[in-house]
Amino acid sequence: MNTSTEELIQATMTDLTMSGSGFATLPDGRQIFLPGSVVKGSGANIGDVLSCKVVPNYEDRRSENVPWRAFFV
């Protein structure tokens, strides 16, 4: 996947935390972290297919399964 923030990445919202942040899952099983402000601003709900602009996840939060963080949905 290109790391360009101009590319829209399609993912399905699969998780919503009690704090309001969430996760969207890519077809290959990796996930995109969705900060609470992004979830709230987009009105996203579990099951929605989202078009996300992403950047690499914070280094201390990045893992093989959650390499990306959305800044726009």
Secondary structure, DSSP 8 states (H G I E B T S, - for coil): ----TTS-EEEEEEEE-TTS-EEEE-TTS-EEEE-HHHHHHHT--TT-EEEEEEEE--TTT--SS--EEEEE-
